[in-house]
Amino acid sequence: MSFALVVNGHAHQIAEDGQTPLLWVLRDTLHLTGTKYGCGIAQCGACTVHVDGQPMRSCSLPLEAAAGSQIITIEAVEGREADALRAAWVRRDVPQCGFCQSGQLMSAVALLRVKAVPTDDDIDRAMSGNICRCATYNRIRAAIHDAAGSSPSQAKTA
């Protein structure tokens, strides 16, 4: 069977089993390797992509469920939020090993698109499904505040 996908603005016909996880289609068929495999059970967030604007775990999303959706991966995420986050990530020296970073950034972009000035609680909720084995959570939170143009104390009163 063949499934229609739009990934990073490009239409694709994918001839794979409908139960194939979207992650493997992205990595193995489309050669978009920025999306990482971490746990395979949607618990770590390394495989996060945007599906119709929502952050989703591509390791547990079957191809047939993703068909017809607009999919954006780390290779093509753009806009004010993405640019601000990338700059803040560098400024705060967030990555250590870097393995989780594409998923972290995709989740953070989604957060800032719905909550321009998030509180610490907003950030903790939005990022709770993203595991960083290097434990850079404080830098991740600070970088999200930087990208939003707020400090944690400003966000708490907003």
N, C-alpha and C positions, 0 to 999 in steps of 0.2 A: 504494500500500500504506500501511497505517496502523500505527504503532508506539506501544506503551504505554510511557510514561516516568513516573517519579515524581521530580519535581524540587522540592527544598526542601520536601518533604512534601506536595506537591500532584500529583494524578494528571493526566496529559495524554495525549490521543490525538494523535499527530503524523502528519499525512498528507504525508510527504516521501519522496524517494528514500532507500532504505536506506543508500546510500553517502554521503549528506550528512554531513559532519563534525558531531559533537555541538555544537561551538562555534557553528556557524551556526544551529543549532536554538535554542540558548540565547539567542543575541544577536538574531537576526532574527525568529524565530517567537515565542519567549517573552518577548522584550524584557528579558532579564537581561543588562545590558551591563557588569556588573562584571568578568566574565571577558573577558580581552583577547586579541586576535589579535596575535601577534608575528611568528613566522616561518612558520607553516603546516606545519612538518616535525618538530614535537615536540622541538625543540632548545633553546628559550629559556625555557619554563616559564610564560610569561605567561597561558596558557590553562588552567592547572591547576585541576581541580575534584576533588571526591571522588566516586568511583564505588564503591558498596558499601564505603565507608570507606577506600578506597585512593586516593592521589593519582594522577591520570591526566591526560594531555595531551588536552584535548578537541578540539584542532585535527586530530588524526589518528585519533580514535575514531569510526568510522562509527556512525550512528544505529542501524542494525540490531544492532550489537554492544552498544550501550548499553541497548537495549530490555529492560525487565524489571528494570533495576537501580535502586537508590536513588542519586540524584545530588544532591549538595550543592554549591552555588556560594558564592562569597564573600558574597552577599547574605544567606545564611541560616546560615553556619557559626556554631556557638555552643558553649558549654561553657567549663569552667575554662581550658583551654589557649588557646582563641580569645580569651577576655577578657584573660588575662594577656599574650598576645602583642600585642593591640591597645594595651594600656596601655604595654607596653615599647617598642613602635614609636614611640609619641608621646614617651615619656620620652627615648629615644635619638635622636629626630629622624631616624629612618631614611629616610623618603621624600625624594627630591629631585624628580624629575619625576613619580614615582608610577606610571608606566606598568606596571611589573612587580610592583607591590606585592600585588595580589590573588593572583597565582600564588605569590609568595614566602610570603605568609601561609598559603595553603592547604597548601603543602609543610611549613612549620614546624609547623602544627597537627598534621598527620599524624605528623611526627617526635615531637612531645611526647606524643602518644597512645600511642606504642609505647616511647618511651625518656624517662621523666620527667626524668632528669638527664643530658642528653647531654654527651659530651665534644666538644672541638673537632673531632676526627675524625668523630664521629657527625654533627655539624652539617654539616661539609664534604661528607660522602657524601650526606646527605639533600637538601642544597641545591645540589649540583653541577650539576644540570640547569636551574637557574634563573639566568638572565642578568640582571644589573642594568647597564644602560648607563651609569648614574651612578657605578658602582663603590662602592656603600655596603656592601660585603661585611663589613667589620669591624664596622660598626654593626648589621648584620643578625645577625651571630654574637653580639655583645654583647646584643642585645635578646632573642635566644632564650635565652641564659644567664639574663638577668634574669627572663624569664617562667618559667623552670624553677626560679628561686630559688637559683641557683648562680652562682659565679664560674668563669671558665675553670680556675683553679687547683684549685678544689674538685672540679670535674667530672673532672679528670684523675686524681684520687686515688680517686674513687668507684668 
